[in-house]
Amino acid sequence: ASTSDDYLGISDCLYNDTSAPAYVAELLLTLGIDHPNREQTIHFINARQTPEGYFKPLDPRCASRWYPAHSTWKSLRGLRALGGKPTYDLRAFLREHSLGLRLDGSARRYPYAPDMLAGAYDLLDEPIPVEVADHLIALYEGRVDPLTGWFIQNTPYPFCSLNPMTFHAMRTYKYTGRKMTTPGLVLE
């Protein structure tokens, strides 16, 4: 993001208006610095939560209005760093959205959603339901390169065809408590 109201940035801030506040909160917490606007930032983030539980940007220019997994996960990260809590219970949303996710459909444009949904569960400090974990891990089946162990993402960019998908897949395995079948290949 920038000081210009016309430019949202090119990173997470373009997709979600709680990204910058969440990152600031996490950085300040990591550095041991008190947040100068803690309560206002908690209010800012919670203003984006819907009664159904998920978070969505208020700014219509933010692309993640189509990706509630990203907005919800990022907002929960910000609230966690600030010591805040969501206004509404979001477990039903997380369950429904996770079990409805398909990498050939709803997540094709945003294939990192399994990581973000599993990460959101992790931020609730309660175990992810087994059937949800099973489904999120199953979304990666058939996407592992047998020669390298990297997870393959269909994209026209050579670097992006492996790296981001593998990073997000590995975090999904971590959040669900599952073990990868080919970790040695990735580490070589």
C-alpha positions as CSV (number, residue, x, y, z in Angstrom):
1,A,0.0,0.0,0.0
2,S,1.1,3.6,-0.3
3,T,0.1,7.0,0.9
4,S,-1.8,7.5,-2.3
5,D,-5.5,6.6,-2.0
6,D,-5.4,5.4,-5.6
7,Y,-2.7,2.7,-5.1
8,L,-3.3,-0.4,-3.0
9,G,0.1,-2.0,-3.6
10,I,1.0,-5.2,-5.5
11,S,1.3,-7.7,-2.7
12,D,-1.2,-8.9,-0.1
13,C,-2.5,-5.4,0.4
14,L,-3.9,-5.5,-3.1
15,Y,-5.9,-8.5,-2.1
16,N,-6.9,-7.6,1.4
17,D,-7.2,-4.4,3.4
18,T,-6.3,-6.1,6.6
19,S,-2.9,-7.4,5.3
20,A,-0.9,-4.2,6.2
21,P,-2.4,-3.8,9.7
22,A,-1.8,-7.5,10.4
23,Y,1.8,-7.4,9.2
24,V,2.4,-4.2,11.3
25,A,0.9,-5.9,14.4
26,E,3.0,-9.0,13.8
27,L,6.2,-7.0,13.3
28,L,5.7,-4.9,16.3
29,L,4.9,-7.9,18.5
30,T,8.1,-9.6,17.2
31,L,10.2,-6.6,18.0
32,G,8.6,-6.2,21.4
33,I,7.1,-2.8,20.7
34,D,3.7,-1.8,21.9
35,H,1.2,-1.1,19.1
36,P,0.4,2.6,19.3
37,N,-3.2,2.1,18.0
38,R,-4.0,-1.4,19.3
39,E,-7.7,-0.9,20.0
40,Q,-8.4,1.1,16.7
41,T,-6.6,-1.6,14.7
42,I,-8.6,-4.4,16.4
43,H,-11.8,-2.4,15.5
44,F,-10.6,-1.9,11.9
45,I,-10.0,-5.6,11.4
46,N,-13.2,-6.7,13.2
47,A,-15.2,-4.2,11.0
48,R,-14.5,-6.6,8.1
49,Q,-16.0,-9.7,9.7
50,T,-19.4,-10.8,8.5
51,P,-22.0,-12.4,10.7
52,E,-21.4,-15.6,8.8
53,G,-17.9,-15.5,10.4
54,Y,-15.6,-14.8,7.5
55,F,-13.7,-11.6,6.9
56,K,-13.9,-9.6,3.7
57,P,-12.4,-6.3,2.6
58,L,-14.5,-3.2,2.8
59,D,-12.6,-1.6,-0.1
60,P,-14.2,-2.9,-3.3
61,R,-10.9,-2.6,-5.1
62,C,-9.4,-5.4,-3.0
63,A,-9.4,-8.6,-5.0
64,S,-9.8,-10.9,-2.0
65,R,-13.5,-10.2,-1.8
66,W,-13.5,-13.3,-4.0
67,Y,-11.1,-15.2,-1.7
68,P,-12.5,-15.2,1.9
69,A,-9.9,-17.7,3.0
70,H,-7.1,-15.1,2.5
71,S,-9.0,-12.3,4.3
72,T,-10.1,-14.5,7.1
73,W,-6.7,-16.0,7.7
74,K,-4.9,-12.7,7.5
75,S,-7.4,-11.0,9.8
76,L,-7.1,-13.7,12.4
77,R,-3.3,-13.3,12.3
78,G,-3.6,-9.6,12.9
79,L,-6.1,-10.1,15.8
80,R,-3.8,-12.7,17.3
81,A,-0.8,-10.4,17.3
82,L,-3.0,-7.6,18.8
83,G,-4.5,-9.8,21.5
84,G,-7.9,-9.4,19.9
85,K,-10.7,-11.8,19.2
86,P,-13.1,-12.1,16.2
87,T,-16.6,-10.7,16.9
88,Y,-18.4,-13.7,15.4
89,D,-17.8,-17.5,15.6
90,L,-16.2,-18.6,12.3
91,R,-16.0,-22.3,12.8
92,A,-19.0,-23.1,10.6
93,F,-17.7,-20.9,7.8
94,L,-14.2,-22.6,8.0
95,R,-15.8,-26.1,8.0
96,E,-18.2,-25.3,5.1
97,H,-15.6,-23.4,3.0
98,S,-12.9,-26.0,3.6
99,L,-15.1,-29.0,2.7
100,G,-16.4,-27.2,-0.4
101,L,-13.0,-26.3,-1.7
102,R,-11.9,-27.8,-5.0
103,L,-8.6,-27.0,-6.7
104,D,-10.3,-27.5,-10.1
105,G,-13.0,-25.0,-9.3
106,S,-13.3,-22.5,-6.4
107,A,-9.6,-22.5,-5.6
108,R,-8.2,-22.6,-9.2
109,R,-7.6,-18.9,-9.2
110,Y,-6.3,-19.0,-5.6
111,P,-4.8,-22.5,-5.0
112,Y,-3.2,-21.5,-1.7
113,A,-6.6,-21.5,0.0
114,P,-6.1,-24.9,1.8
115,D,-3.0,-23.5,3.6
116,M,-5.0,-20.4,4.7
117,L,-8.0,-22.3,5.9
118,A,-5.8,-24.8,7.8
119,G,-3.9,-21.8,9.2
120,A,-7.1,-20.1,10.3
121,Y,-8.0,-23.3,12.2
122,D,-4.6,-23.2,13.8
123,L,-5.2,-19.7,15.0
124,L,-8.3,-20.8,16.8
125,D,-6.2,-22.9,19.1
126,E,-8.4,-25.9,18.7
127,P,-7.8,-29.1,16.6
128,I,-8.8,-29.0,13.0
129,P,-11.6,-31.5,12.4
130,V,-10.3,-34.8,10.9
131,E,-12.6,-34.7,7.9
132,V,-11.5,-31.1,7.1
133,A,-7.8,-32.0,7.4
134,D,-8.4,-35.1,5.2
135,H,-10.1,-33.0,2.6
136,L,-7.5,-30.2,2.6
137,I,-4.6,-32.7,2.2
138,A,-6.5,-34.6,-0.5
139,L,-6.6,-31.4,-2.6
140,Y,-2.8,-31.9,-3.1
141,E,-3.1,-35.4,-4.4
142,G,-1.6,-35.8,-7.8
143,R,0.2,-32.5,-7.7
144,V,3.6,-33.8,-6.5
145,D,6.4,-34.1,-9.0
146,P,7.7,-37.7,-8.5
147,L,11.3,-36.7,-9.4
148,T,11.6,-33.7,-7.1
149,G,8.9,-34.0,-4.5
150,W,7.8,-30.4,-5.3
151,F,4.1,-29.6,-5.5
152,I,3.2,-28.5,-9.0
153,Q,1.0,-25.4,-9.7
154,N,-0.3,-24.8,-13.2
155,T,1.1,-21.4,-14.1
156,P,2.9,-19.9,-17.1
157,Y,5.9,-18.8,-14.9
158,P,8.7,-21.3,-14.4
159,F,9.7,-20.2,-10.9
160,C,6.1,-20.1,-9.8
161,S,5.3,-23.5,-11.1
162,L,6.9,-25.1,-8.0
163,N,8.0,-22.8,-5.3
164,P,4.8,-21.1,-4.0
165,M,2.7,-24.2,-4.2
166,T,5.2,-26.3,-2.3
167,F,5.5,-23.7,0.4
168,H,1.7,-23.5,0.9
169,A,1.3,-27.3,0.7
170,M,4.0,-27.8,3.3
171,R,2.3,-25.4,5.7
172,T,-1.1,-27.2,5.1
173,Y,0.6,-30.4,6.1
174,K,2.0,-28.7,9.2
175,Y,-1.3,-27.1,10.3
176,T,-3.2,-30.4,9.8
177,G,-0.6,-32.5,11.7
178,R,0.1,-34.6,8.6
179,K,3.4,-35.9,7.3
180,M,4.5,-35.4,3.7
181,T,5.4,-38.6,1.8
182,T,8.3,-37.0,-0.1
183,P,10.0,-34.5,2.2
184,G,13.5,-35.8,1.4
185,L,13.2,-35.0,-2.2
186,V,12.2,-31.4,-1.5
187,L,15.2,-30.9,0.8
188,E,17.8,-32.2,-1.7
